[in-house]
């Protein structure tokens, strides 16, 4: 288990909820589009980083 990766993943989740409305105001696009694009990508990345911190991966892949 890697706590720093888990905290980074949760941080990306939090950032995605804050950045989406901000970017919709700055870029002048609808908020739904901002949540579907920027928020979705950041949430996906946050989930991947969080899961990589929870799961211990083997050093090699057995064939």
Residue, then its C-alpha position, 0 to 999 in steps of 0.5 A: x500500500x502506498x499512502x502518498x499515491x492514495x492521497x494524490x488520487x483523492x486530491x485529483x478527485x477533489x481538484x476535478x470537482x473544483x476545476x470543472x466549474x472554473x474552466x467552464x467560466x473561463x472558457x465560456x463553455x456550458x458547465x455540463x460539457x466541462x464536467x464531462x470532459x475535464x472533470x471526467x478525465x481528472x476523475x479517471x486519472x484520480x481513480x487510476x492513481x488511487x488504485x495504484x496506491x491501494x494495490x501492490x503490483x508484482x515486480x514481474x508478470x508471470x507468464 
